[in-house]
Amino acid sequence: MQDKRKSIPSLVKDPKLIEKRREQIVEAAVDLFIHKGFHKTTTREIARASGFSIGTLYEYIESKEDVLYLVCDAIHAEVESRLREAITFNGTGLKIMKLALKSFFRVMDQMSDRVLLIYQETKSLPKEALRYVLRREEEISEIFGEILRRGIEDGSIQLDEKHVKLMADNIMVLGEMWVFRRWALKKHYTLEEYIEKQIALLLKEISIG
């Protein structure tokens, strides 16, 4: 069974207002979590940074863990949205893969602090919320799986179907490598050089000829 998005109770009944206020909470919490860490950040600090009283904050969330969950969900949603926006689903699977890879590596660079936050702090989530967050990671990986299968079908990508998931996960790791190892990689590569080299290595594995 697929893990469902956690429902966070709110004392406010207006869905649009809930969405707006939670976006404010997420933006404030991201900066605090990045600079102070989840455990050292208090809900009072989140409320203040959001422009709310602590009482108002608790009208939209029940706990600091709820805020972390919303932060992780928002980060995954933004990564997925920006990746899909950058992909033109016209042309061969191989062409689409090249575009998707460039977009993914650039998004990882632009959102590196937020991506790192997910990996550092998700251990603090309750089990149900953690399962959902990890499932969202799988869904982003599956975008690459879809592209690989399209290339296999149109003949532009040569890869055994049984290796599609492994290759999709490998692509995710290469994007995340820039997040985790950027401090070392930047001594030898610009972002564009890193993108070019990694794409060249990947295409050797999946290109025909």
BELUR-V328343 format. One record per helix or strand. SS is the DSSP state (@ for helix, = for strand). FROM is the first residue (numbers start at 1). TO is the last residue. If there is no record, write none. Layout:
BEGIN
ss=[SS;SS]
from=[FROM;FROM]
to=[TO;TO]
END
This chain:
BEGIN
ss=[@;@;@;@;@;@;@;=;@;@;=]
from=[15;43;54;64;93;112;127;157;161;191;207]
to=[36;50;57;86;110;124;154;157;185;206;207]
END
